[in-house]
Amino acid sequence: MSLNAGQLAAVTSTAQQTLVLAGAGTGKTRVIIKRIELLIEQGVSANKIVATTFTNKAANELKHRLSLSVGTKAFEIICGTFHKISSQFLRQHSDKIDIDPNFQILVEDDQRRLLKRLLKQLDSEKTAKMLIEQISQFKETGKIAAKDYNDFFKTIFGMYEDELIANNYLDYSDLIQKSIFLFQSHPDITSEICSHLLVDEYQDINSAQYKWITLLSKNKNLFCVGDEDQAIYSFRGASVEYIQRFKQDYPQANIVKLEENYRSASQILTGATKLISKNPREFIKTLIAATDKEGYIRISKVFNEYEEARLIANLAAQWKQKNADYKIGVLVRTNMQVHPIEHAFVEAKIPYTIASGKKFYLKKEIQDIIAYLRILLFPHDFLAFSRVLNAPKRNMGEARLTMLLDAMKSLDCHFEQALATLLPQLPKNASEKCKVLLMQIQNWRAQKNIMKLEDLCEKILQDIQYRHQEDYTTAQEDSINELKLQLKTATSLESFLENLQFDDSSDESSEIIIMTMHAAKGLEFDIVIAPGWEENIFPSMLAREQKEVEEERRLAYVTITRAKQYLEIIHTMNRRINGQHKHQMPSRFLFDL
């Protein structure tokens, strides 16, 4: 199998529950792949192997690598994020819990638009973003902060749920919770759908995912991979306690440590190990470099953030001059640090990418086209129709959209029927444009099973004269061409739209990339440049409790272990924060290295 001793012990574990403590860069993906390969060799049905990952990118990579060794069986494996796998289970067993199998998933952008409309109806100044977090927390834990659980929240939560039911939507929290209900109410189903459960990034699970795993894996084989030293997502509800209490939950479990690091030079690992040793830990690991490269960690002190930004640009230029193929990551604690750095790169004419930029599928032009594709399959999709009506503009403002929604409810009909009913009440210009749209929709729907998807997309664009809008740009045309290429590889419109609802893609291909430390999890760079290592920046000023500081230290550990060869840490003596010039103290983490 060409595995080291630790990896081999993990892959061949015969315990009913196994926890693999995989340090940074120790080959955890390889272990998961070899474990699945072994299960299939032993005769385990591929369609009863469930492998959860935290990103679709990781799931797709897993399936691709498995396809090279086990062939088409790789595509029988149930592999994806908790949400994507839950969606699959719910569609297959919808009759058991009385839901429509054709439900749509309310992605965050649509969730925000829906809540903004409801807030406007209530004449509230609260933000949709805050409500999304509160609703998710309430659904997944059954509680939110006492100050937030009031009559207003009860009202808007009720309105929100009514909208979801009326339009056959499930949000991401529903996917997990309804799956839990399915497992609880029909425990026999868990044996039908799973014999072996593999969980990646176990340190990042939240309470709902923990319950999901516990129910699905009962009396089955459970294989978890994680690293408590890389638990950095408590702000998303994740809790490091679940990996720390694994032995308590499963007293007979086999615990395997992976400590041989194939990524980083020895000095990088020495610094990372010294730093994380300051945290209390349930499982202690010491990373050992598999490479003979020494590398270094260098710390620089500068006057302010502008001098810091110039130093970053100079370092990047110097490293690229030494080796044009070097991949460089500039990893910041907060997005407020980005602007001076970006300005310095622009001045120095150094090409770069900001990973925190808008994801491809969130671009306006892509969202517009996707809305047109959605209405061909889902006539009741009010959120898609409300977007279509004004892309391009058809003189349909918020008041007329409300009229349409009311008509849909009172007539118990889908959007097109409601719009056709209201045409006589609309101004002539709006009425004529909407009448044309209704005819076009019928035409597109008739051709969707005949035309290639990329051709259907182009026909829609031409029919609605999308490119004739005044603000249409060449960048938008580039995005649309990329979308058409993706449509070309899709097996069906249904599968394309389903996969979009779980998209987590971002641009990581640039040779110099600026991103947050959190976003860098799972990535690696030849050189990491880490600015802003100062008290109240890193660790964050919000980290007041000991547990919060410990998580910040784990974030520092993750940042350090992204570097393969060299780590450049920078701290300033002064920094402008919230409009005020402040004297800065070096981060306490610098003294831990």
C-alpha positions in Angstrom: 0.0 0.0 0.0 3.1 2.3 0.3 1.9 3.7 3.6 4.0 4.6 6.6 3.4 2.7 9.9 0.8 5.2 11.3 -1.1 5.4 8.0 -1.1 1.6 7.7 -2.4 1.1 11.3 -5.2 3.6 10.5 -6.2 2.0 7.2 -6.2 -1.5 8.5 -7.9 -0.8 11.9 -10.5 -3.5 12.7 -12.1 -1.7 15.6 -15.7 -0.7 15.2 -14.8 2.9 15.9 -11.5 4.4 14.9 -10.2 7.9 15.4 -7.3 9.0 13.3 -5.5 12.0 14.8 -4.0 13.4 11.6 -1.6 16.2 12.1 -1.1 18.9 9.4 0.4 17.5 6.2 0.4 13.9 7.4 -1.6 12.5 4.5 -5.1 12.2 5.9 -6.7 12.2 2.4 -4.5 9.3 1.4 -5.6 7.4 4.5 -9.3 7.9 3.7 -8.8 6.8 0.1 -6.8 3.7 1.1 -9.4 2.9 3.8 -12.2 2.9 1.3 -10.2 0.9 -1.3 -9.6 -1.7 1.4 -13.3 -1.9 2.3 -14.2 -2.4 -1.3 -11.5 -5.1 -1.7 -13.0 -6.8 1.4 -16.4 -7.0 -0.3 -18.2 -4.0 1.4 -20.9 -2.6 -0.9 -19.7 0.7 -2.3 -23.2 2.1 -2.1 -23.2 1.5 1.7 -20.0 3.5 2.3 -20.8 7.0 3.4 -17.9 9.5 3.5 -18.6 13.0 4.8 -16.3 15.9 3.9 -16.6 19.6 4.7 -16.3 20.9 1.1 -17.6 19.6 -2.3 -14.1 20.2 -3.6 -12.7 17.7 -1.2 -15.5 15.2 -2.1 -14.9 15.5 -5.8 -11.2 15.1 -5.3 -11.8 12.0 -3.2 -14.1 10.5 -5.9 -11.7 11.3 -8.7 -8.7 9.6 -6.9 -10.9 6.6 -6.0 -12.0 6.2 -9.6 -8.3 5.7 -10.5 -8.1 2.6 -8.3 -11.6 1.2 -7.9 -13.1 2.3 -11.2 -16.9 3.1 -11.5 -17.5 1.8 -7.9 -16.1 5.2 -6.8 -19.3 6.8 -8.0 -21.5 4.5 -6.0 -20.0 5.7 -2.8 -22.2 8.3 -1.0 -19.7 11.1 -0.7 -20.1 14.8 0.0 -20.8 17.4 2.7 -23.3 16.7 5.5 -25.8 18.9 3.7 -25.4 17.2 0.3 -25.6 13.7 1.7 -28.6 14.7 3.8 -30.4 16.1 0.7 -29.8 12.8 -1.0 -31.2 10.8 1.9 -34.3 13.0 2.2 -35.1 12.8 -1.5 -34.8 9.0 -1.4 -37.0 8.6 1.8 -39.2 11.7 1.6 -42.4 9.6 2.0 -41.2 8.5 5.4 -41.3 12.0 6.9 -44.0 13.5 4.6 -41.9 16.0 2.5 -42.0 16.7 -1.2 -39.0 14.9 -2.8 -38.8 17.8 -5.3 -37.9 20.3 -2.6 -35.5 23.1 -3.5 -32.6 24.1 -1.2 -32.7 27.7 -0.1 -29.1 28.9 -0.6 -27.8 31.8 1.5 -28.2 34.4 -1.2 -31.9 33.5 -1.7 -32.3 33.2 2.1 -31.0 36.8 2.5 -33.4 38.1 -0.2 -36.4 36.4 1.3 -35.6 37.8 4.8 -35.0 41.3 3.5 -38.5 41.2 2.0 -40.0 40.0 5.2 -38.1 42.6 7.2 -39.4 45.3 4.9 -43.0 44.0 5.5 -42.5 44.3 9.2 -40.8 47.7 8.8 -37.8 46.4 10.7 -34.2 47.8 10.7 -32.7 44.4 11.7 -30.3 42.8 9.2 -31.0 39.7 7.2 -27.4 38.5 8.0 -28.1 38.5 11.7 -31.4 36.7 11.3 -29.9 34.0 9.1 -27.4 33.2 11.9 -30.2 33.2 14.6 -32.5 31.0 12.5 -29.8 28.5 11.8 -28.8 28.4 15.5 -32.4 28.0 16.6 -33.1 25.2 14.1 -29.9 23.3 14.9 -29.8 23.7 18.7 -33.4 24.6 19.6 -32.3 27.8 21.3 -30.7 31.2 20.8 -29.6 33.9 23.1 -32.4 34.9 25.5 -32.2 38.6 24.3 -32.9 37.5 20.7 -35.8 35.1 21.4 -38.6 37.6 21.6 -42.0 38.3 20.0 -40.3 39.8 16.9 -38.2 36.7 16.3 -41.2 34.4 16.8 -43.1 36.5 14.2 -40.5 36.6 11.5 -39.5 33.0 12.1 -43.1 32.0 11.6 -43.4 34.1 8.4 -40.1 32.6 7.1 -41.2 29.1 7.7 -44.6 29.8 6.0 -42.6 31.0 2.9 -40.5 27.9 2.9 -43.5 25.6 3.1 -45.5 27.5 0.5 -42.6 27.4 -2.0 -41.3 23.9 -1.2 -37.9 25.1 0.1 -35.6 23.6 2.7 -32.8 25.7 4.1 -29.4 24.1 5.0 -30.4 23.7 8.7 -33.5 21.8 7.6 -31.4 19.3 5.6 -29.6 18.3 8.8 -32.5 18.4 11.2 -34.9 16.5 8.9 -32.3 13.9 8.3 -31.9 13.5 12.1 -35.7 13.2 12.4 -35.6 10.5 9.6 -32.9 8.5 11.4 -34.8 8.8 14.8 -38.2 7.9 13.5 -37.0 5.1 11.1 -33.8 3.7 12.6 -34.0 0.7 10.2 -33.3 3.1 7.3 -29.8 3.8 8.7 -28.8 0.1 8.0 -30.3 0.3 4.5 -28.2 3.3 3.5 -25.0 2.8 5.5 -22.7 0.1 6.8 -19.5 2.1 7.1 -19.3 5.9 7.9 -16.2 7.9 7.4 -16.0 11.4 8.7 -13.3 13.9 7.6 -12.4 17.0 9.7 -14.1 15.6 12.8 -12.7 18.4 14.9 -15.0 20.8 13.0 -18.4 19.2 13.6 -21.2 21.1 15.4 -23.9 19.7 17.8 -26.3 18.9 14.9 -23.7 17.1 12.9 -22.6 15.2 16.0 -26.1 14.0 16.5 -26.4 13.1 12.8 -23.1 11.0 13.0 -24.2 9.3 16.2 -27.5 8.2 14.8 -26.3 7.1 11.4 -23.3 5.2 12.8 -25.1 3.3 15.5 -24.1 -0.4 15.3 -22.0 0.4 12.2 -18.3 0.9 11.5 -17.3 4.5 12.3 -13.9 5.9 11.0 -13.2 9.5 11.9 -10.2 11.6 10.9 -9.4 14.9 12.5 -6.9 17.1 14.5 -7.9 19.0 17.6 -4.9 21.3 17.0 -6.7 22.6 13.8 -10.2 23.2 15.3 -10.8 26.9 14.3 -14.5 27.2 13.4 -16.3 27.8 16.7 -17.8 30.9 15.2 -19.7 28.6 12.8 -20.9 26.5 15.8 -18.2 23.9 15.6 -16.9 22.5 18.9 -13.5 20.9 19.6 -15.1 19.0 22.5 -16.5 16.3 20.2 -13.1 15.1 19.1 -11.7 15.5 22.6 -14.4 13.3 24.1 -14.2 10.5 21.4 -12.6 8.0 23.8 -15.3 8.8 26.3 -18.1 8.3 23.7 -16.5 5.1 22.4 -14.4 3.4 25.1 -13.3 0.6 22.8 -12.2 2.9 20.0 -8.8 2.5 18.3 -6.9 5.8 18.4 -4.2 6.2 15.8 -1.8 9.2 15.5 -0.3 10.4 12.2 2.8 12.5 13.0 5.0 12.2 9.9 4.6 15.5 8.0 5.1 15.5 4.2 4.6 19.2 3.6 6.7 21.4 5.7 10.4 22.0 6.4 11.8 21.1 9.9 12.0 24.7 11.2 8.4 25.3 10.3 7.3 22.2 12.2 9.5 23.1 15.2 7.9 26.5 15.5 4.3 25.1 15.0 4.9 22.3 17.6 6.3 24.8 20.2 3.4 27.1 19.7 0.6 24.6 20.0 2.2 22.9 23.0 1.0 26.0 25.0 -2.6 24.8 24.6 -4.1 22.1 26.9 -4.7 19.1 24.6 -6.4 15.8 24.9 -4.2 14.2 22.3 -0.5 15.3 22.1 1.3 14.9 18.8 4.8 15.8 17.6 5.1 16.5 13.9 8.2 15.0 12.3 9.4 16.3 9.0 9.7 13.7 6.2 11.7 16.1 4.1 15.4 17.0 4.8 14.7 20.7 4.0 15.3 23.0 6.9 13.4 26.2 5.9 12.9 29.1 8.3 10.5 31.3 10.3 11.6 34.9 10.1 9.9 37.7 12.1 10.1 41.3 11.0 9.0 44.5 12.8 7.9 47.6 10.9 6.6 51.0 11.7 3.0 50.8 10.4 0.6 49.0 8.1 1.8 50.9 5.0 5.5 49.9 5.6 4.2 46.4 6.3 2.4 46.3 3.0 5.5 47.5 1.1 7.5 44.8 2.8 5.0 42.2 1.8 5.2 43.3 -1.9 9.0 43.4 -1.8 9.1 39.9 -0.2 6.7 38.5 -2.8 8.7 40.0 -5.6 12.0 38.7 -4.2 10.7 35.2 -3.8 9.2 35.2 -7.3 12.5 36.4 -8.7 14.2 33.4 -7.0 11.7 30.9 -8.3 8.9 31.9 -10.6 6.9 28.8 -9.7 6.7 29.6 -6.0 3.2 29.7 -4.7 2.9 32.5 -2.1 0.1 32.9 0.4 -0.5 36.2 2.2 -2.6 35.1 5.2 -4.4 37.8 7.2 -6.4 37.6 10.4 -9.1 40.0 9.2 -10.3 41.5 5.9 -9.5 45.0 7.2 -5.8 44.2 6.7 -6.2 43.6 2.9 -6.6 47.2 1.5 -3.0 48.5 2.2 -1.5 45.2 0.9 -3.6 45.3 -2.2 -2.6 48.9 -2.9 1.1 47.9 -2.5 0.8 45.1 -5.0 -0.9 47.4 -7.5 1.8 50.0 -7.1 4.5 47.4 -7.5 2.6 45.9 -10.5 2.6 42.5 -9.0 -0.2 40.2 -10.1 -2.3 38.7 -7.2 -5.7 37.3 -6.3 -7.9 38.1 -3.3 -9.5 34.8 -2.3 -12.2 36.6 -0.3 -13.6 38.0 -3.6 -17.1 37.1 -4.8 -17.5 33.4 -5.6 -18.3 32.6 -9.2 -21.8 31.5 -8.6 -22.6 34.6 -6.6 -21.9 37.0 -9.5 -24.9 38.9 -10.6 -24.9 37.7 -14.2 -24.5 34.1 -13.1 -27.3 34.3 -10.6 -29.5 35.9 -13.2 -29.0 33.1 -15.7 -29.4 30.4 -13.0 -32.7 32.0 -12.1 -33.9 31.6 -15.7 -32.9 27.9 -15.6 -34.5 27.3 -12.3 -38.0 28.5 -13.4 -38.0 25.9 -16.2 -38.0 23.2 -13.6 -39.7 24.9 -10.7 -42.9 26.9 -11.6 -43.4 27.8 -7.9 -40.0 29.2 -7.3 -41.0 32.7 -6.4 -37.4 33.8 -5.6 -36.2 32.8 -9.0 -39.1 34.5 -10.7 -38.7 37.7 -8.8 -35.1 37.8 -10.0 -36.1 37.0 -13.6 -38.7 39.7 -13.8 -36.0 42.4 -13.4 -33.1 40.9 -15.3 -33.4 42.7 -17.5 -35.8 45.3 -16.0 -39.5 44.9 -16.8 -40.9 47.7 -14.6 -41.8 45.2 -11.9 -41.1 46.9 -8.6 -41.5 45.6 -5.0 -45.2 46.5 -4.8 -46.0 44.5 -7.9 -44.0 41.5 -6.8 -46.0 41.6 -3.6 -49.2 41.6 -5.6 -47.9 38.5 -7.5 -47.1 36.7 -4.3 -50.5 37.4 -2.9 -52.1 36.2 -6.1 -50.1 33.0 -6.0 -51.4 32.4 -2.4 -55.0 33.3 -3.0 -55.4 31.5 -6.3 -53.2 28.5 -5.1 -51.3 28.6 -8.4 -47.7 28.9 -9.6 -46.0 32.1 -10.6 -46.8 32.1 -14.3 -50.5 31.6 -13.8 -50.5 34.4 -11.2 -48.6 36.7 -13.6 -51.0 35.9 -16.5 -54.0 36.7 -14.2 -52.5 40.1 -13.2 -51.4 41.3 -16.7 -54.5 43.5 -17.2 -53.8 45.3 -14.0 -50.2 46.2 -15.0 -49.1 49.4 -16.8 -48.9 48.8 -20.6 -45.1 48.7 -20.8 -44.8 46.2 -18.0 -47.7 44.1 -19.2 -46.3 43.7 -22.7 -42.8 42.8 -21.4 -44.3 40.2 -19.0 -46.5 38.8 -21.7 -43.5 38.2 -23.9 -41.7 36.6 -21.0 -44.5 34.1 -20.4 -44.4 33.0 -24.0 -40.6 32.7 -23.9 -40.8 30.5 -20.8 -43.2 28.1 -22.5 -40.9 28.0 -25.5 -37.7 27.3 -23.4 -39.4 24.7 -21.3 -40.5 22.9 -24.5 -37.0 22.8 -25.7 -35.1 22.1 -22.5 -35.0 18.3 -23.1 -34.1 18.7 -26.8 -31.4 21.4 -26.8 -28.0 21.0 -25.3 -27.8 23.0 -22.0 -25.2 25.4 -23.2 -27.3 26.1 -26.3 -30.4 26.6 -24.2 -28.5 29.1 -22.1 -27.4 31.0 -25.2 -31.0 31.0 -26.5 -32.3 32.5 -23.3 -29.6 35.2 -23.4 -30.5 36.1 -26.9 -34.3 36.0 -26.4 -34.2 38.4 -23.4 -31.4 40.6 -25.0 -29.4 40.3 -21.9 -26.2 41.6 -23.5 -28.0 44.8 -24.6 -28.2 46.2 -21.0 -26.3 49.4 -20.6 -24.1 48.1 -17.7 -23.1 44.8 -19.5 -19.3 44.3 -19.4 -16.7 42.1 -21.0 -16.1 40.6 -17.5 -19.7 39.5 -17.4 -19.3 37.9 -20.9 -16.3 36.0 -19.6 -18.3 34.7 -16.7 -21.2 33.6 -18.9 -18.8 31.8 -21.2 -17.4 30.0 -18.2 -20.9 29.0 -17.2 -21.7 27.7 -20.6 -18.5 25.5 -20.5 -19.8 24.1 -17.2 -23.2 23.4 -18.6 -21.5 21.5 -21.5 -20.2 18.9 -19.0 -23.5 18.6 -17.0 -25.4 15.4 -17.2 -28.8 17.2 -16.8 -30.3 20.5 -15.8 -31.6 18.9 -12.6 -28.2 17.6 -11.5 -26.5 20.9 -12.5 -28.8 23.0 -10.4 -28.6 20.5 -7.5 -24.8 20.6 -7.4 -24.9 24.4 -7.6 -26.7 24.5 -4.3 -23.7 23.0 -2.6 -21.0 25.0 -4.5 -18.0 26.0 -2.3 -15.5 26.8 -5.1 -13.1 29.7 -4.8 -10.1 30.8 -6.9 -6.9 29.3 -5.4 -5.0 29.0 -8.7 -3.1 32.3 -8.5 0.6 32.2 -7.7 0.2 35.0 -5.2 -3.0 34.9 -3.2 -4.3 37.1 -0.3 -6.7 35.4 2.0 -7.8 35.0 5.6 -6.2 32.5 7.8 -9.5 30.7 8.1 -9.9 30.4 4.4 -6.4 28.9 4.0 -7.4 25.8 6.0 -6.5 22.8 3.8 -4.2 24.7 1.5 -0.5 24.8 1.2 2.0 27.4 -0.1 5.8 27.4 -0.7 6.0 30.7 1.2 3.5 32.1 3.7 3.6 35.8 4.5 1.7 36.4 7.7 1.2 40.1 8.6 -0.5 41.7 11.6 0.8 39.5 14.4 -0.1 42.0 17.1 -2.2 42.0 20.2 -5.9 42.8 19.4 -5.3 41.8 15.8 -4.0 38.3 16.4 -5.1 37.1 18.8 -8.3 39.0 18.0 -9.6 41.7 20.4 -12.7 39.5 20.6 -10.8 36.7 22.2 -11.3 37.5 25.8 -11.9 34.1 27.4 -9.1 31.4 27.7 -10.9 29.1 25.3 -11.1 31.8 22.7 -7.4 32.5 23.0 -6.7 28.8 22.6 -8.7 28.8 19.4 -6.7 31.8 18.1 -3.5 29.8 18.9 -4.8 26.9 16.9 -5.4 29.3 14.1 -1.8 30.4 14.4 -0.8 26.7 14.2 -2.9 26.3 11.0 -1.3 29.4 9.5 2.2 28.2 10.2 1.6 24.7 8.9 0.4 26.1 5.5 4.0 26.9 4.7 6.1 24.3 2.9 9.5 26.1 3.1 9.5 29.6 4.5 7.3 31.6 6.8 7.6 35.4 7.0 5.8 36.9 10.0 5.4 40.7 10.3 4.2 42.9 13.1 3.8 46.7 13.3 4.6 49.2 16.0 1.6 51.3 15.0 -1.6 50.6 13.1 -4.7 52.6 12.1 -7.7 50.7 13.6 -11.3 52.0 13.2 -10.0 55.4 12.2 -7.6 55.8 15.1 -3.8 55.5 15.2 -2.9 53.0 17.9 0.4 51.8 19.3 0.7 48.0 18.8 2.2 45.3 21.0 3.7 42.2 19.5 1.4 39.2 19.5 1.9 36.8 22.5 2.1 34.0 19.9 5.5 35.4 18.8 6.9 34.4 22.2 5.6 30.8 21.8 7.6 30.1 18.6 
